[in-house]
Amino acid sequence: MSNVKKKVAFICVHNSCRSQIAEALGKLLGKDVFECYSAGTEIKNQINQDAVRLMKGIYNVDMEKDQYSKLLEDIPRVDVVVTMGCNVQCPYLPCDYREDWGLEDPSGKSDEEFKKVIMEIDKKIRLLIRELN
């Protein structure tokens, strides 16, 4: 069995909220199992500030420390692509395995809605870790 970690990309259109949360949680929870990245087809000038604030409060993770909005071409070739739930607009990236998490974008919604999405991403990251381990 190879010790090479799989590369996982979390993809959505703007790479500013759900995919950034998934990248942060992937790095926090899955660092022993896979390398992870996030990207999109468009970029924002900053990560969603509600996501930054809540991730800092819940996990003590500063997403702005080493994460930023990236385009698909800014990340290396990956083995696994996880789309966040952007339906028809979901960007395409070549990979060996793909799944869509179908998550609602919490941007502009209440902290409670954000926390639901963060907890759902946490749960899905943990499942992905088990699948890839």
N, C-alpha and C positions, 0 to 999 in steps of 0.2 A: 504494500500500500504506500502510495506517495505521501510525502509530508508537505507537498505544495498546497497552500491554502487556495480555495476557490476565491474568485473575485466576483463580488455581488454589486450590481448597480441598482439604485432606487431612482426611478425615473418619473417625472411628471412634466407638465408643460413649462412652468415658470421656475422650478427648482428653488422655491423660496419658503415652503412650509412643510407639507407632508414628507416629501423626499428628504428634506434636510433633517427633520425629526428622525426619520428612519436611518439616515446615515449616522447621526449622533448615537442613537440607541444600538445600532449595529456595531459601532466602534466600542461602545461601553460594554455591551453584553456578549458580542460575538467575536471579539478580537482574537481569541484562541482558535477559532474555527474558520473565519473568512476575513478577507480584506473587503472594505466596502467604500462605495463612492455614491454620490448623487449627482444628477445632471438633468437638464431639460433642453427644450428647443428654443426657449427664450430665457433671458435672465433678468433678475431684478437687481437693483443697486444694493439691496441688503436683505438678509434673512428676515422673515416675518417676525416683528418685535414681540408679539404675543407668544409665539412659539419659543423665542429666545428666553423670555421672562419665565414662562412656565417650566421649560426644561431645566432652567437654573434652579427654580424653586423645588421641583419634584426630584431631580436626579443630581443636583449640584454640577451640572454640565454646562459649560459656557460654549454654546455652539459657534459664537463669533470668534472664538480663539483660533481655531484652525479650519473653519468651514466658510465657504462663500458660494455664491450662485455660479454654477458652471454649465457650459454647453456640452452636448453629447460628445463632441470631438475633443473636449478637454480631458476626458478620462481614458484610461487604458482599455484594451479589449477585456471584456468580462465573460465569465462563465454563466452567470445567472442574472436575469433582468427581472426586477419586480416593478411593475407599474402601479401607481397609487390609486388609480380609478378615474382616469381622464377620458374613458370611453373612446369615441371615434378619434379624438385629438391625440391619443397617446402616441408618443414618439416611438419609432422603431430603432432598435439597436440589435445587431447580431449577437447571438448567444447560444449556449447549449440547452438552456432551460429557461422558461419564462412563466410568470404567473402575474395575475392582476389582483390587487387587494381590494379594489372597489370602495375606497375610502372617500367619504364626503370631505370637501375642502372646508376647514373650519375658519378660514380667513374672514375677519369681520364679524365673527360670532362670539358668543359668551365664553368665559373661561371654562364653564362646565362642558360646553360643546368641544372646546379644544382638548380638555382633559380626557373626554371620551375617545377622541381620535388618538391621542398620545397613548392611552392604555391599550387600545386596539392594536396600534403599531407595536407596542411592547410585547403583547401576546403573540403577534405574528412573527416578530423577530425571534422569539424563543422557540416557536415551532420550526422556523427556518434553520436555526442552529441545530436542532435535533435531526432534521432531515439531512443536513450537510455533514454532520459529525460522523 
